[in-house]
Amino acid sequence: MSAEERQRRIEEGAKLIYELRTGSDPNAPSWRKVSEETRRAIRNYIRENALGEQIETNQHIEQDITIQAIRVKQNDHELFMADLSADILLKRAKVKVDKWMHASAKNDPSNQGYQREELRTHYSKVGNYLVKNKKAILPTSVLLSVRGAVQFEPVQMEDKGNCMIGSLTIPASEPLWIVDGQHRIAGLRYAIEELGSEDARNFSLPAVIMAGMPKFDEVQQFFIVNSTSKRIKTDLAQRLLTEMAEQDEAVRTSVVAKGQSWLLRAVRIAEKLNEKTGSPWEGRIQRPNMRKIGKVMIVESSFNQSLKPILSISWMQKMPDEQVVEIIDRYWRAIMEYLPDALDNPRDYALQKTTGVYPWHMVAPVIFERCRSEKFSVERMVECLKPLQEDYLTAEFWASGTGTATQYSSRAGFTVLAHQMMEHLPELESEFLL
């Protein structure tokens, strides 16, 4: 097949796939009006799955991959540390990213992905770095997952501590799913395929390969890696975990055992608030893979995390989602009674950004406790918030960029601000039996 014929097939296939996916959406733009980024993503999909790419890589797909590796065990999980050559990493049919698809797997979480498309601006920087720096190194290992079984043949039968050296064989039928490191791998591909670097073909990346790990545990690892060590959005993983837990009792039990049941509920609560007509949060939470446009103020994953103090209230754990949504909605309507301009012009204030959402949700349980006897009415909440009016419910305090609230723009700062606000609230009078 000539290069021209292959490119023609890719273009026709990309257009066909786009039209099939959006044919039922009357608001979808025509193919000729689709952005180049969207076209490139579909072309890459074609290259990974269509006939043209399979012809070029078919001889590799049919073969197992055998590499030298060090095996270690952590809590009965097998991990393999290896050096992966560019030759292996360039095999798109073998080394894959489990990408989120908007519609194709909506009713089947087992087929739904949890990662975004690679960002060209990110991986092109990696590729340019590799090409322009003769002594370039990428020392951090990528994290890969083989969901099925692998074969490991030790070259030494004696166990040296907790590790063994040997040959690892990954069956042809098992993909290597990229859990962490997709932009480094894409950058290496970019250097070779688009920049034409022959030196990059000799480059390799250190890798840690998880073996025999179910997809649910793989998603958990992605969430842990990217929520504890660096700022990568985890909203897709949170959504997928929720969908899996709703349909699989074993997954739900595992989530509960890990103490994350509140997070599954947070995903549902955030979505309902975002869709609630007339709510201060209507259309202000950025959904996964959606652009930050209009009055969107906060990404879904951050809003989900901020809900933990509220969803950890014992009596609220027994409430239906609809009631929890209504209480949170009333709480924010009460706050907006003091700051009406923040409701109309949200971008002028930090109130509905992480700087405001986290501390207000930390304060919420204290306010809710004072409103239980009056069925959480907006009027009662406005009254309970009144002691904060002078110092913490002013436009000057929450002004974007210049307000005092911007001094608290860190996790530690959120806690400090919430503590200061709670100190301004009067003590809750209670009667005790002595």
C-alpha positions in Angstrom: 0.0 0.0 0.0 1.5 3.4 -1.0 1.8 6.2 1.5 -0.8 8.2 -0.5 -3.3 5.4 -0.4 -2.7 4.8 3.3 -3.3 8.5 4.1 -6.4 8.6 2.0 -7.8 5.6 3.9 -7.0 7.3 7.2 -8.8 10.5 6.2 -11.9 8.7 4.9 -12.0 6.5 8.0 -11.6 9.4 10.3 -14.5 11.3 8.7 -16.7 8.1 8.8 -16.0 7.5 12.5 -16.7 11.1 13.4 -20.0 11.0 11.5 -21.0 7.7 13.1 -20.3 8.9 16.6 -22.1 12.3 16.2 -24.8 11.3 13.8 -27.5 11.4 16.5 -26.3 14.8 17.8 -27.9 17.7 15.9 -25.6 20.1 17.6 -22.4 18.4 16.4 -20.4 20.5 13.8 -19.8 19.1 10.4 -16.5 17.3 9.7 -15.1 20.3 7.8 -15.7 22.5 10.8 -14.1 20.1 13.3 -11.0 21.4 15.0 -7.6 20.0 14.0 -7.1 18.6 17.5 -10.3 16.5 17.1 -9.2 15.4 13.6 -5.8 14.4 14.9 -7.3 12.4 17.7 -9.5 10.4 15.3 -6.6 9.9 12.9 -4.6 8.5 15.7 -7.5 6.1 16.6 -7.5 5.0 12.9 -3.7 4.4 13.0 -4.1 2.3 16.2 -7.0 0.2 14.9 -7.5 0.4 11.2 -6.1 -1.8 8.5 -3.3 0.5 7.4 -1.5 0.4 10.8 -2.2 -3.3 11.3 -0.5 -4.2 8.0 2.7 -2.4 9.2 2.7 -3.9 12.7 1.0 -7.2 12.2 4.2 -9.2 12.4 4.8 -7.7 15.9 1.2 -8.2 17.1 1.4 -11.9 16.6 4.5 -12.3 18.7 5.0 -12.4 22.4 7.4 -9.8 23.9 10.2 -11.1 26.1 12.4 -8.7 28.1 14.8 -8.9 31.0 13.2 -7.8 34.2 13.5 -7.7 38.0 10.5 -9.1 39.8 9.5 -7.8 43.2 6.4 -8.4 45.3 4.4 -5.9 47.3 1.5 -7.3 49.4 1.1 -10.3 47.0 1.2 -8.1 43.9 3.9 -8.9 41.3 5.8 -5.9 39.9 8.4 -6.0 37.2 11.1 -3.4 36.7 12.5 -3.3 33.1 14.1 -1.2 30.5 11.7 -0.8 27.5 13.2 0.1 24.1 11.7 2.6 21.7 11.0 -0.4 19.4 8.5 -1.8 22.0 7.1 1.6 23.0 6.3 2.6 19.4 3.9 -0.4 19.0 0.5 1.4 19.4 -1.3 -1.9 19.1 0.7 -3.1 22.2 1.3 -0.1 24.4 -2.0 1.7 24.9 -3.8 4.4 26.9 -7.3 3.4 28.2 -9.0 6.6 27.0 -12.3 8.0 28.1 -15.0 7.8 25.4 -18.0 10.1 25.8 -20.7 7.8 24.5 -19.4 4.4 23.3 -19.2 2.8 26.8 -21.7 4.9 28.7 -23.7 1.8 29.8 -20.8 -0.6 30.2 -18.1 0.7 32.7 -16.0 -2.3 32.0 -15.3 -0.9 28.5 -15.0 2.7 29.6 -11.5 4.3 29.8 -10.3 6.7 32.4 -7.6 8.9 30.8 -7.6 11.9 28.5 -6.1 12.3 25.0 -2.4 13.2 25.1 -1.8 16.9 24.8 0.4 17.8 21.9 1.8 20.8 23.7 3.1 18.5 26.4 4.4 15.5 24.5 6.0 17.7 21.8 8.1 19.4 24.5 9.4 16.0 25.5 10.1 15.1 21.9 12.0 18.3 21.3 13.9 17.9 24.5 15.1 14.4 23.4 16.1 15.7 19.9 17.9 18.9 20.9 19.8 17.5 23.9 22.3 14.9 23.1 22.6 14.0 26.8 18.9 14.0 27.5 17.6 11.6 30.1 14.1 10.7 31.4 15.0 9.0 34.6 11.5 8.6 36.1 9.9 5.2 35.3 6.6 4.9 33.5 3.9 2.8 35.1 2.3 0.1 32.9 -0.2 -2.6 33.6 -0.8 -6.1 32.1 -4.3 -7.1 33.2 -3.8 -10.8 32.3 -1.2 -13.3 33.1 2.5 -13.1 32.3 5.3 -15.6 32.4 8.5 -15.0 34.4 11.5 -17.3 34.1 14.1 -16.5 36.8 17.7 -16.9 35.8 18.6 -17.4 39.5 16.4 -19.9 41.4 17.6 -18.5 44.8 15.4 -15.7 46.0 17.6 -12.7 46.8 15.6 -10.8 49.4 12.4 -9.6 47.8 13.5 -9.6 44.2 14.5 -12.0 41.4 16.1 -11.4 38.0 14.8 -13.2 35.0 13.0 -13.1 31.7 9.4 -11.6 31.5 7.2 -12.7 28.6 4.1 -10.7 27.9 1.6 -12.6 25.6 0.8 -11.1 22.2 -2.9 -11.0 23.3 -2.1 -8.7 26.3 -1.7 -5.0 25.9 0.6 -2.9 28.0 -1.8 -0.3 29.4 -0.1 3.0 30.3 -1.1 4.1 33.8 1.4 6.9 34.3 3.8 8.3 31.7 1.7 8.6 28.6 3.3 12.0 27.6 6.8 10.6 27.9 6.0 7.7 25.7 4.1 10.0 23.2 7.1 12.4 23.3 9.4 9.6 22.3 7.1 8.6 19.5 6.9 12.2 18.4 10.7 12.5 18.3 10.9 9.5 16.0 7.8 9.7 13.9 7.4 13.4 13.4 10.9 14.8 14.0 12.6 11.9 12.3 15.2 11.4 15.0 17.2 8.3 14.4 19.0 8.8 17.8 15.7 8.6 19.6 15.2 5.1 18.2 18.0 4.0 20.5 16.4 5.6 23.5 14.7 3.5 26.2 12.5 4.3 29.2 12.6 2.6 32.7 9.3 1.0 33.4 7.4 -0.6 36.3 5.0 -3.2 35.0 2.1 -4.4 37.2 1.0 -7.9 36.3 -2.4 -9.6 36.7 -4.0 -6.5 38.2 -7.7 -6.1 37.4 -8.8 -2.9 35.7 -10.5 -1.6 38.9 -7.2 -1.8 40.8 -5.4 -0.3 37.9 -7.8 2.7 38.0 -7.2 3.0 41.7 -3.4 3.1 41.1 -3.9 5.9 38.5 -6.0 7.8 41.0 -3.5 7.4 43.9 -0.5 8.3 41.7 -2.1 11.4 40.3 -3.9 12.7 43.4 -1.1 12.3 45.9 2.1 13.2 44.0 1.3 15.6 41.2 -1.4 17.8 39.7 -3.1 15.7 37.0 -6.9 15.7 36.8 -8.5 12.5 38.2 -12.1 13.3 37.5 -12.4 10.6 34.8 -11.0 8.0 37.2 -13.5 9.1 39.9 -16.4 8.9 37.5 -15.4 5.4 36.2 -15.0 4.1 39.8 -18.5 5.4 40.5 -20.0 3.7 37.5 -18.1 0.4 38.2 -19.2 0.4 41.9 -22.9 1.0 40.9 -22.9 -2.1 38.7 -20.5 -4.5 40.5 -21.0 -5.5 44.1 -17.4 -6.7 44.5 -16.1 -3.3 43.3 -18.4 -1.5 45.6 -17.3 -3.6 48.6 -13.6 -2.9 47.7 -14.3 0.8 47.6 -16.0 0.8 50.9 -13.1 -1.2 52.4 -10.7 1.5 51.2 -12.8 4.2 52.9 -13.7 5.9 49.6 -17.5 5.4 49.6 -17.9 9.1 50.3 -16.1 9.9 47.0 -18.4 7.8 44.9 -21.3 9.7 46.4 -19.5 13.0 45.9 -19.4 12.4 42.1 -23.2 11.9 42.0 -23.8 15.0 44.3 -21.6 17.2 42.2 -23.3 16.2 39.0 -26.8 16.8 40.4 -25.8 20.3 41.7 -24.3 21.1 38.3 -27.6 20.3 36.7 -29.9 21.8 39.3 -31.9 24.6 37.7 -31.5 27.9 39.6 -28.7 26.6 41.9 -25.7 28.7 42.5 -23.8 25.7 41.1 -25.8 25.3 37.9 -23.3 24.9 35.1 -20.3 26.0 37.3 -18.6 22.7 37.7 -16.3 21.6 34.9 -17.1 18.1 33.8 -14.4 15.7 32.6 -12.9 16.4 29.1 -15.0 19.7 28.9 -13.5 23.1 28.2 -13.6 25.8 30.9 -16.1 28.1 29.3 -19.0 30.4 30.4 -19.4 30.5 34.2 -17.5 27.3 35.0 -15.6 27.9 38.2 -14.1 24.7 39.5 -13.1 21.3 38.1 -15.3 18.4 39.1 -12.5 16.4 40.9 -11.7 19.4 43.2 -15.4 19.9 44.0 -15.8 16.2 44.7 -12.9 16.2 47.1 -14.2 19.4 48.9 -17.4 17.5 49.8 -15.7 15.1 52.1 -16.4 17.0 55.4 -20.1 17.2 54.4 -20.5 13.6 53.3 -18.7 12.4 56.4 -21.5 13.8 58.7 -23.0 10.6 60.3 -26.7 11.6 60.0 -26.2 12.8 56.4 -24.8 9.4 55.3 -28.3 8.0 55.7 -30.0 10.7 53.6 -31.0 10.2 49.9 -28.8 12.0 47.4 -31.7 14.4 46.5 -31.9 15.7 50.1 -28.2 16.2 50.4 -28.2 18.1 47.2 -31.0 20.3 48.4 -29.2 21.1 51.7 -26.0 22.0 50.0 -27.9 24.1 47.5 -29.7 26.0 50.3 -26.4 26.5 52.1 -24.8 28.2 49.0 -28.0 30.2 48.4 -27.6 31.5 51.9 -24.0 32.5 51.3 -25.0 34.2 48.1 -27.6 36.3 50.1 -24.6 38.2 51.5 -22.7 38.2 48.2 -25.2 38.7 45.3 -22.7 40.1 42.9 -20.6 36.9 43.2 -23.6 35.0 41.9 -24.0 37.2 38.9 -20.3 37.7 38.2 -18.6 34.6 39.6 -15.2 35.2 37.8 -14.7 38.4 39.7 -14.6 36.4 43.0 -12.7 33.5 44.5 -15.8 32.3 46.3 -16.7 29.4 43.9 -13.1 28.5 43.2 -11.1 26.0 45.3 -10.0 28.8 47.6 -13.7 29.4 48.6 -15.3 26.0 48.1 -12.9 24.0 50.4 -13.2 26.2 53.5 -16.9 26.8 53.1 -17.5 23.0 52.9 -15.4 22.6 56.1 -17.6 25.1 57.9 -20.8 23.6 56.5 -21.2 20.8 59.2 -21.1 23.4 61.9 -23.8 25.5 60.2 -25.9 22.4 59.3 -26.0 21.3 63.0 -27.5 24.6 63.9 -30.2 24.3 61.2 -31.4 20.8 61.7 -34.3 21.8 64.0 -35.7 24.2 61.4 -35.4 21.8 58.4 -32.4 23.5 56.9 -34.3 26.5 55.7 -32.4 29.2 53.7 -33.6 31.8 56.2 -32.1 29.9 59.1 -28.8 29.4 57.3 -28.6 33.1 56.5 -29.2 33.8 60.3 -26.5 31.3 61.3 -24.0 32.9 58.9 -24.6 36.4 60.2 -21.6 36.3 62.6 -19.3 36.0 59.6 -20.9 38.9 57.7 -18.5 41.6 58.7 -15.2 39.7 58.2 -15.8 36.8 55.8 -18.9 37.6 53.7 -17.7 40.8 51.9 -17.0 41.4 48.3 -13.6 42.8 49.3 -12.6 39.6 51.1 -13.4 37.3 48.1 -12.3 39.6 45.2 -10.3 37.6 42.7 -6.6 38.5 42.8 -6.8 41.2 45.4 -9.0 39.9 48.1 -7.8 38.6 51.5 -9.0 35.1 50.6 -6.3 34.7 48.0 -3.8 34.5 50.9 -5.3 31.1 51.7 -4.8 29.4 48.3 -3.4 26.1 49.5 -4.7 23.0 51.3 -3.2 24.2 54.5 -4.6 27.7 53.9 -8.1 26.3 53.3 -7.9 24.6 56.8 -6.7 27.8 58.5 -9.4 29.9 56.9 -12.1 27.4 57.8 -10.8 27.4 61.4 -10.8 31.2 61.6 -14.4 31.3 60.3 -15.6 28.7 62.8 -14.0 30.6 65.7 -16.3 33.6 64.8 -19.4 31.4 65.2 -21.0 31.3 68.7 -20.8 28.1 70.7 -23.6 25.7 70.1 -25.7 25.4 73.3 -26.7 21.9 74.2 -28.3 20.3 77.2 -26.7 17.2 78.7 -28.0 14.7 81.2 -25.7 14.6 84.2 
